[in-house]
Amino acid sequence: MVLLAEAVNAAAAAEGLRAGARVVLRWDASPEEIVAALHAAAAGLVALPADLAAELLGRPRLRTSTGAPPLTPREREVLAMMAEGLGNKSIARRLGISDIS
């Protein structure tokens, strides 16, 4: 199940996850974000906006001047592979690292 909501906060996201949602995104998510989230959900993962995940996990929010959480080049590389639908083992092979799962 995919939940697109106008106002997404930790409480609403937690409720959606408890109800069975695998993807919780803001209604104005970009097409790229939606596609990546759907690929993640198809791989059995849960997809949330980074700031919301940090809030749910009780971690401080990291933000750039644009309001988006900063990603390192390596994180963007991994995210792109996730958006292709690759799993952990395939991503690890492409990066030349071990998969500990």
The 8 nearest C-alpha neighbors of each residue, nearest first, counted from 0:
[[1, 20, 21, 19, 2, 22, 40, 23],
 [2, 0, 22, 20, 21, 23, 3, 24],
 [1, 3, 23, 22, 4, 24, 20, 0],
 [4, 2, 26, 24, 25, 23, 1, 5],
 [5, 3, 26, 25, 6, 7, 2, 24],
 [4, 6, 26, 25, 7, 3, 27, 24],
 [7, 5, 4, 8, 25, 26, 11, 3],
 [8, 6, 4, 11, 25, 5, 12, 9],
 [7, 9, 11, 10, 12, 6, 51, 13],
 [8, 10, 12, 11, 55, 13, 51, 54],
 [9, 11, 13, 12, 8, 14, 7, 55],
 [12, 10, 14, 8, 13, 9, 7, 15],
 [13, 11, 15, 9, 14, 10, 8, 16],
 [12, 14, 16, 10, 15, 11, 9, 17],
 [15, 13, 17, 11, 12, 16, 10, 18],
 [14, 16, 12, 18, 13, 17, 20, 11],
 [17, 15, 20, 13, 19, 18, 14, 12],
 [16, 18, 14, 19, 15, 13, 20, 12],
 [17, 19, 15, 16, 20, 14, 13, 0],
 [20, 18, 16, 17, 21, 0, 15, 14],
 [19, 21, 0, 16, 15, 1, 22, 18],
 [22, 20, 45, 0, 40, 1, 46, 19],
 [23, 21, 46, 1, 20, 45, 2, 47],
 [24, 22, 2, 47, 3, 1, 12, 46],
 [25, 23, 3, 47, 48, 2, 26, 22],
 [24, 26, 4, 3, 27, 28, 5, 7],
 [25, 27, 3, 4, 5, 28, 24, 6],
 [26, 28, 25, 29, 5, 24, 3, 4],
 [29, 27, 25, 26, 32, 24, 33, 30],
 [28, 30, 32, 31, 27, 33, 34, 26],
 [29, 31, 33, 32, 34, 28, 35, 27],
 [30, 32, 34, 29, 33, 35, 28, 82],
 [33, 31, 29, 35, 30, 34, 36, 28],
 [32, 34, 36, 30, 31, 35, 37, 29],
 [33, 35, 37, 31, 36, 32, 30, 38],
 [36, 34, 82, 38, 32, 37, 33, 31],
 [37, 35, 39, 33, 46, 34, 38, 32],
 [36, 38, 40, 34, 39, 35, 41, 33],
 [39, 37, 41, 35, 84, 40, 36, 82],
 [38, 40, 36, 42, 44, 37, 41, 35],
 [39, 41, 44, 37, 43, 42, 38, 45],
 [42, 40, 38, 43, 39, 37, 44, 84],
 [43, 41, 39, 40, 44, 38, 86, 84],
 [44, 42, 40, 41, 39, 45, 21, 38],
 [45, 43, 40, 39, 42, 46, 21, 41],
 [44, 46, 21, 40, 22, 47, 39, 43],
 [45, 47, 22, 36, 23, 21, 44, 39],
 [48, 46, 23, 52, 24, 49, 22, 51],
 [47, 49, 51, 50, 52, 24, 46, 23],
 [50, 48, 52, 51, 47, 53, 68, 60],
 [51, 49, 53, 52, 48, 60, 54, 68],
 [50, 52, 54, 48, 53, 49, 9, 55],
 [51, 53, 55, 49, 54, 50, 47, 56],
 [54, 52, 58, 56, 50, 51, 55, 57],
 [53, 55, 57, 51, 56, 52, 58, 50],
 [56, 54, 52, 57, 53, 9, 51, 58],
 [57, 55, 53, 54, 58, 52, 51, 59],
 [58, 56, 54, 55, 53, 59, 52, 60],
 [57, 59, 53, 56, 54, 60, 55, 52],
 [60, 58, 53, 61, 57, 54, 50, 56],
 [59, 61, 50, 53, 62, 58, 54, 68],
 [62, 60, 68, 59, 69, 63, 50, 67],
 [63, 61, 68, 66, 67, 69, 60, 64],
 [62, 64, 66, 65, 67, 68, 69, 61],
 [63, 65, 66, 62, 67, 68, 69, 61],
 [66, 64, 63, 67, 62, 68, 69, 61],
 [65, 67, 63, 62, 64, 68, 61, 69],
 [68, 66, 62, 63, 65, 69, 64, 61],
 [67, 69, 62, 61, 63, 70, 66, 49],
 [68, 70, 63, 67, 62, 71, 61, 66],
 [71, 69, 74, 75, 68, 72, 73, 67],
 [70, 72, 74, 73, 75, 69, 76, 77],
 [71, 73, 75, 74, 76, 70, 77, 69],
 [74, 72, 76, 71, 75, 77, 70, 78],
 [75, 73, 71, 77, 76, 72, 70, 78],
 [74, 76, 78, 72, 73, 77, 79, 70],
 [77, 75, 73, 79, 74, 78, 72, 80],
 [78, 76, 74, 80, 79, 75, 81, 73],
 [77, 79, 81, 75, 80, 76, 74, 82],
 [80, 78, 82, 76, 81, 77, 75, 83],
 [79, 81, 83, 77, 82, 78, 85, 76],
 [82, 80, 78, 84, 85, 83, 79, 77],
 [81, 83, 35, 79, 84, 80, 38, 78],
 [84, 82, 80, 81, 85, 79, 38, 35],
 [83, 85, 81, 82, 38, 86, 80, 39],
 [86, 84, 81, 83, 80, 89, 90, 87],
 [85, 87, 89, 88, 90, 84, 81, 42],
 [86, 88, 90, 89, 91, 98, 85, 100],
 [89, 87, 91, 90, 86, 98, 92, 97],
 [90, 88, 92, 91, 86, 87, 85, 93],
 [89, 91, 87, 93, 92, 88, 86, 94],
 [90, 92, 96, 88, 94, 89, 93, 98],
 [93, 91, 95, 89, 94, 90, 88, 96],
 [92, 94, 90, 91, 95, 89, 96, 88],
 [95, 93, 91, 92, 96, 90, 89, 77],
 [94, 96, 92, 93, 91, 97, 90, 98],
 [97, 95, 91, 94, 92, 98, 93, 90],
 [98, 96, 91, 99, 95, 92, 88, 94],
 [97, 99, 91, 88, 100, 87, 96, 92],
 [100, 98, 97, 88, 87, 91, 96, 90],
 [99, 98, 87, 88, 97, 91, 86, 89]]
